[in-house]
């Protein structure tokens, strides 16, 4: 969508993170748990919906 010199681009979608990806970024291993004091956590796969709006001014 163009409004004068402003350009707006909407987007929406869904991302899928498999168990390996989710666990790598969000999981807490037993050794990490002992060092940090946080409870260990094993993440599972996840569907992540998103909505965005990008604005460009020229």
C-alpha positions, 0 to 999 in steps of 0.5 A: 500500500502506497501513501505518498512517500510511505509504503506499507507492507502487511504480512501474516504467516505461521512458522514451524519449529521442530523439536530439535530447533525448539530444544536448542534455543529454548530448552535447558539441559541438566548441566545448564540447570545445575549451573543456572539454578533454573529447572531443566526443560525440554522443548517440543515442536511448535507452530508460531503464528505472526503478523507484521507491518513493514513501513518504508519512507522514501 
